[in-house]
Structure formats: structure tokens, C-alpha cells
């Protein structure tokens, strides 16, 4: 049972990583407004807590929003934990 839960969570983290990467490149590529809105809707629940933490931390001195990069690192780490649990 734990194997299936870890497998599903691993897939979820991979899909969320893809959405965060699309969030990072959405302003560089000429996507439509509907696609940009969809990406914003899908990534904001994961980005908002990190943005609140960064807002009150030392990292606020940066002029760019670094919360997607932090989220990518966390998602990659969680995906690796799920992969490890599937091997055990």
C-alpha cells in the first residue's frame, strides 16, 4: 500500500514541477492569456505559502520572485523521497 501512495505522490510532484517550470517561462514565450491564467491558477496554491515566508525573510532583498525556484527544490526533494520509498 505504501508503494502505491509513494508512486502517486511521486507522479503528483512531477506534474507540479512541470507546472512550476511553465510558470517560470510563461512570460518568455508567447502563450495566450487563457493559458497564462490556467498556469497561475494551478501554481498559486503551492507558491503562496512560500511567497509569504520569503516576504518576511532575508531573501526579500532580491528584486525577483525566488519562490518558484525554492518550490522546485522542495518538489525535487519530495520526489526523491517518494522514489526512495518505492525502492524499499
Steps between C-alpha positions, in 0.01 A plus 500: 500500500783737586652431158185621323472813714865585436451436128196730481675773698805471276285552191323793669833666582623451142187659356525789743866549402392527136239762588755701699744487208221621270433777753864607474503513120147630440617860456780406260285310252196639317228301672138611495344674797281197575805275525681748725194523723475123521866469600451770765195322640682166517818629662374765741389259777855365520674836451303715744637349826856527371443860389373587849806342661739678262317830557605505866848353457844622402437382144262793440795716395498334157307687233370182338256251642707200607208298636463284182865401527461408865186302415686310226771401747242383756300306240815333368595399853152362574503309171831341594359396838205335324737324259700370795184374670403314184835319493478385862 
